[in-house]
Amino acid sequence: AQSVSQHNHHVILSEAASLELGCNYSYGGTVNLFWYVQYPGQHLQLLLKYFSGDPLVKGIKGFEAEFIKSKFSFNLRKPSVQWSDTAEYFCAARKNAGNMLTFGGGTRLMVKP
Amino acid sequence: EPEVTQTPSHQVTQMGQEVILRCVPISNHLYFYWYRQILGQKVEFLVSFYNNEISEKSEIFDDQFSVERPDGSNFTLKIRSTKLEDSAMYFCASSELGQGNQPQHFGDGTRLSIL
């Protein structure tokens, strides 16, 4: 069965620190990968997605993610976090031929000012 | 930016009662979805809907659940004879097309509490 796992449940950083959130998936075949962010009290918003081509994808707000097929990973990165990045981050995967998004468990990021 | 809207934001219901959760997808989107998140657990897929029929559903989506697009704008999830374990956050989503690389746009969710 397909699954997505996020290794860190809670991350606390100071402003200007670098961020890397881990995401691993288990799928056979072609997979599309997404990172969503949920700011406090708001809905899930798409940060970035990967479906083909350059494995390094850039998203909104300075985030990027790298697809490493050999490691089944799609880690999210940001070189310098801000207090406003405090949110919960969800990795998700979807088969090319399917409708279902499979989510990881989420990572709560707190950025201290 | 267009949004998916969900009502109500919070629904409290007695066990055994029926509930209907409402969603208005983004207007030019053709695919609609329901997900749920039980407190402390992952967001789980329930069902997808296209062209007035279910296109995919998970094991969770049993006979207790049904979906409907009663008019040109609303998309509803009905839960019959609710159980305590149905308490969760329910998210509606929509996408313009159904291909795997199409992002799904989510609503704010409805918190369902079963007493």
Chai-1 contact restraints between the chains, C-beta under 6 A:
chainA,res_idxA,chainB,res_idxB,connection_type,confidence,min_distance_angstrom,max_distance_angstrom,comment,restraint_id
A,N32,B,G100,contact,1.0,0.0,6.0,A-B,restraint_1
A,N32,B,N101,contact,1.0,0.0,6.0,A-B,restraint_2
A,H43,B,F106,contact,1.0,0.0,6.0,A-B,restraint_3
A,H43,B,G107,contact,1.0,0.0,6.0,A-B,restraint_4
A,H43,B,D108,contact,1.0,0.0,6.0,A-B,restraint_5
A,L44,B,F106,contact,1.0,0.0,6.0,A-B,restraint_6
A,L46,B,P103,contact,1.0,0.0,6.0,A-B,restraint_7
A,K49,B,P103,contact,1.0,0.0,6.0,A-B,restraint_8
A,F51,B,N101,contact,1.0,0.0,6.0,A-B,restraint_9
A,R94,B,G100,contact,1.0,0.0,6.0,A-B,restraint_10
A,K95,B,G100,contact,1.0,0.0,6.0,A-B,restraint_11
A,N96,B,G100,contact,1.0,0.0,6.0,A-B,restraint_12
A,N99,B,S48,contact,1.0,0.0,6.0,A-B,restraint_13
A,N99,B,S55,contact,1.0,0.0,6.0,A-B,restraint_14
A,N99,B,E56,contact,1.0,0.0,6.0,A-B,restraint_15
A,M100,B,F45,contact,1.0,0.0,6.0,A-B,restraint_16
A,M100,B,E56,contact,1.0,0.0,6.0,A-B,restraint_17
A,F103,B,K42,contact,1.0,0.0,6.0,A-B,restraint_18
A,F103,B,V43,contact,1.0,0.0,6.0,A-B,restraint_19
A,G105,B,K42,contact,1.0,0.0,6.0,A-B,restraint_20
